[in-house]
Amino acid sequence: MTINEIQDEIIDEFSEIDDWMDRYAYIIDLGNALPPIDEKFKTPQHLIEGCQSRVWLNAELSGGNIHYTADSDAIIVKGIISLLIKVLNDHSPREILDADLYFIDRIGLSAHLSPTRSNGLLAMVKQMKMYALAFESQQHS
């Protein structure tokens, strides 16, 4: 599936949930279903700067695609990073760099997050794209 197809699927899933408390519960469920990150990546180098909660993110290039793993000590943030992973995981660095993550606004996520969580969300997206940029530059050197 393409990044946009996955985003459209998420938008459809969220359109069926009217109440924001239910949407938060769904996001938390997604976070609980996130595969665990290897403990060796729970280091300061893997922490995302700009997040109020602690969020660890690791990325590995395999077969030309990036595979992300992550964890957070905050349940809602873990759900948010799991949504980002669902969209961007196992795509090429170029696809990730070119991705317009429109699902964030379309499901109303940015409008329902506190300013610090919104900053954290932007920091997570930025870090995922930084990994993509690094892997892409390695492929071309």
N, C-alpha and C positions, 0 to 999 in steps of 0.2 A: 504494500500500500504506500501511496505517496504521503508526504507530510500533510498536504492539504486534505487528502481523503481522511486521514486520521483526525485532523482538526474538525472536519465536518461531522465525523462520527461522534466526537466529544460534544459538539454543539447540539446534535440531535439528542444525545443522552441527557444533557442538562435541560433541554427544552421541555422534557417530560417531568421535570421536578420544578414545581412552582415556588415553593417556600424556601427561603434562604437558609433556614435552620436545617432543612432536609438536604439542601445542597452542601452545606458544611459537613453534615454527617456523611454524605457520599464522598466528599473529598478526603475525609478522615479514613473512610474504608479503603480508598485507593492507596493512601499512605500505609495503612496496615498491611496491604497486599504487596507492597514494594519489596522485591527480593533484598535480603540484607547485604550491606556493603561489607567487604572483607575488613576485619578489625585493623589490619595493617594500614588501611587508608584513613583511619580516624586519627589523623595527625594535623598539626597546624598548617602544613602545606596544602592540605586538601579542604581546609575550611574556606567557605566563601566569604570574602570581605563585603561588608555592607548589609549583612543579615543580622538582625537583632538576636535571633535564635542561632544555635550552632547548626550549620549545614555542611556536611562533608560531601564532596563530589569527586568522583574519579572517572576518567575516560580512557579507553584503550582502543587502538585502531586494529581492526581485524578484517582481513579480506577487503580492504578499501572502505569499510564502514566503521563508524564510531559506536562503541558500546559504553553507555554510561551506567554507573552505579552510584547510589547516594543514600544518605540517611540524615535525619535531623532529630534533635531532642525535643522538638515541638510538633505535636500531632498534626496540626493544620498545615504547617510548613512542609512536613513530610508528604502530605497529600498533594501539595502544590508542586513540589519537585517531582513527585511520581507522575503528575499530569504532563510536565515538561518532558520527562524521560519517555513517556508513552508516545509523545509526538515526535521527538527528535531521535530516539534510539535507533541504532542500526541503519543509519543513512550516511551518505558520503559527506565529507567535510564541506564540499561545495553546496550540496543540498541544504545543509544546516545553516551555512552562512547566508544563503539566499532566501531562507524561510522567513515569511512574514507571519508571525504568530498572532493571527487575527482572532483565534479562538478565545484568547484571554479577555478581550473586550466583549466579544459576542456572547459569552456565557455570563458576563457581568462581574467577572472576578475582580478586575481592577477597581470597579466602583464599590465593591463590598469589602475591600481590604483597608485596614488602617494605613496611614501614610508610611509607617515603618515597615509594615508587611509589603506594601507596594514597592518600596525601595528594595526590599529583600528579593522580591520577585524579579525585579529588573536586574539585580545583581546575579541571580541564578541564571537568567537568560544570557547575560553578558559573559559569565564564566563558561557556560556551555559553548557559546560561540567562540570564545578565546581558545578553548581546546580545539575546536574545528579549524580555526585559523592556524594554530600551531601544527596540527597534523597535515593540513593542506600545504603549508610551506615546507614541511619535511618531504612530502611526496614530490615536490618540484625542485629539491636541491640535490 
